[in-house]
Amino acid sequence: MRSLLDRLPPAASALLLQGAAFASALLLVRLAPIHTSPLPFALLCGTFAAVFSRLAGLAKWWLLIQFLFAPALVLMLALELPPNFFLAAFLVLLAVYWSTFRTQVPLYLSSRKVWQAVETLLPAAVPGQAFSFIDLGSGLGGVLTHLARARPDGRFQGVETAPLPFLLSWLRTRLGGLRSNCQVQWGSLWNCDLAQYDVVFAYLSPVPMDKLWDKAKSEMRPGALFISNTFMVREQPPLYTYTLDDLHHSTLYIWRMNEPGKY
Ligand SMILES: C[S@@+](CC[C@H](N)C(=O)[O-])C[C@H]1O[C@@H](n2cnc3c(N)ncnc32)[C@H](O)[C@@H]1O
């Protein structure tokens, strides 16, 4: 069972474990002479779900989510909200988070201090020569639009897979008059050719970092910069790290690619 769960995305494992918890709670109230109303029954389901999730090795934050899921469901149903409310909430969350259950890279945003620090890492201006930058998973476009305004001599590209963040960032570049040096594309970062860029920036999660490092190594040009906000790669220590005094004490990890001895 554990090896099956290991192969599934955590959200799918969590759902299966909720099913097992519901079946166990049902069995318990059938076998024991307990008459239970919906909320205590949901708390029982939540307790089973949290215990099963712990045994299955889900990450710590899942235990709280698993415990609260069924009670929250019962409380929400008690509010008797119209079904369309749930449909609308589901569609908004889908448009924002899209494939997060599979990629394990949700939307959260780099701070303004990160934008400013990345600005200082961009190549020096050379008259008549543009440099190129890509934000892999560009979210709401904050990094891109800041840099495109600060460095009109650069070409800034974003790629974003979730529809609503893509649409908002696209509008942000259009309405902000940045069309000439800043573009956002709807798609997957795995389909981008990193050989085209002098600077590649990513703020993702620990999950894709090893695969992304392999892609960066095989595609990026010698001397190009790879910058990861917060998440390290296991294979190669960075050339520099840059810790900022923003809310999360973000750290930028910086590699100079494909120059022997200079990662
Ligand atoms: C942590 S946010 C970072 C947003 C932005 N780069 C920033 O620094 O503020 C990560 C973004 O990557 C997007 N994402 C995740 N997997 C992706 C993929 N395979 N291709 C493109 N975007 C992806 C998510 O939808 C999310 O908006």
The ligand as an SDF file (V2000), in Angstrom:
LIG
                    3D

 27 29  0  0  0  0  0  0  0  0999 V2000
    6.0280   30.0040   -6.6860 C   0  0  0  0  0  0  0  0  0  0  0  0
    5.2100   30.6610   -8.0770 S   0  0  0  0  0  0  0  0  0  0  0  0
    6.4020   31.8680   -8.6020 C   0  0  0  0  0  0  0  0  0  0  0  0
    5.7820   33.0530   -9.3160 C   0  0  0  0  0  0  0  0  0  0  0  0
    6.7930   34.0870   -9.8110 C   0  0  0  0  0  0  0  0  0  0  0  0
    7.8610   33.4840  -10.5810 N   0  0  0  0  0  0  0  0  0  0  0  0
    7.4080   34.8470   -8.6680 C   0  0  0  0  0  0  0  0  0  0  0  0
    8.5990   34.6130   -8.3990 O   0  0  0  0  0  0  0  0  0  0  0  0
    6.7200   35.6710   -8.0390 O   0  0  0  0  0  0  0  0  0  0  0  0
    5.4430   29.3030   -9.2190 C   0  0  0  0  0  0  0  0  0  0  0  0
    4.5910   29.4050  -10.4720 C   0  0  0  0  0  0  0  0  0  0  0  0
    5.0210   28.3830  -11.3650 O   0  0  0  0  0  0  0  0  0  0  0  0
    3.8920   27.9180  -12.0810 C   0  0  0  0  0  0  0  0  0  0  0  0
    4.2400   26.5990  -12.6280 N   0  0  0  0  0  0  0  0  0  0  0  0
    4.3250   25.4280  -11.9700 C   0  0  0  0  0  0  0  0  0  0  0  0
    4.7080   24.4310  -12.8040 N   0  0  0  0  0  0  0  0  0  0  0  0
    4.8710   25.0110  -14.0150 C   0  0  0  0  0  0  0  0  0  0  0  0
    5.2450   24.5090  -15.3010 C   0  0  0  0  0  0  0  0  0  0  0  0
    5.5360   23.2160  -15.5040 N   0  0  0  0  0  0  0  0  0  0  0  0
    5.3290   25.3830  -16.3280 N   0  0  0  0  0  0  0  0  0  0  0  0
    5.0330   26.7030  -16.1570 C   0  0  0  0  0  0  0  0  0  0  0  0
    4.6600   27.2260  -14.9710 N   0  0  0  0  0  0  0  0  0  0  0  0
    4.5860   26.4020  -13.9130 C   0  0  0  0  0  0  0  0  0  0  0  0
    2.7880   27.8940  -11.0340 C   0  0  0  0  0  0  0  0  0  0  0  0
    1.5110   27.9330  -11.6480 O   0  0  0  0  0  0  0  0  0  0  0  0
    3.1060   29.1770  -10.2470 C   0  0  0  0  0  0  0  0  0  0  0  0
    2.4010   30.2760  -10.7740 O   0  0  0  0  0  0  0  0  0  0  0  0
  1  2  1  0
  2  3  1  0
  2 10  1  0
  3  4  1  0
  4  5  1  0
  5  6  1  0
  5  7  1  0
  7  8  2  0
  7  9  1  0
 10 11  1  0
 11 12  1  0
 11 26  1  0
 12 13  1  0
 13 14  1  0
 13 24  1  0
 14 15  1  0
 14 23  1  0
 15 16  2  0
 16 17  1  0
 17 18  1  0
 17 23  2  0
 18 19  1  0
 18 20  2  0
 20 21  1  0
 21 22  2  0
 22 23  1  0
 24 25  1  0
 24 26  1  0
 26 27  1  0
M  CHG  2   2   1   9  -1
M  END
$$$$
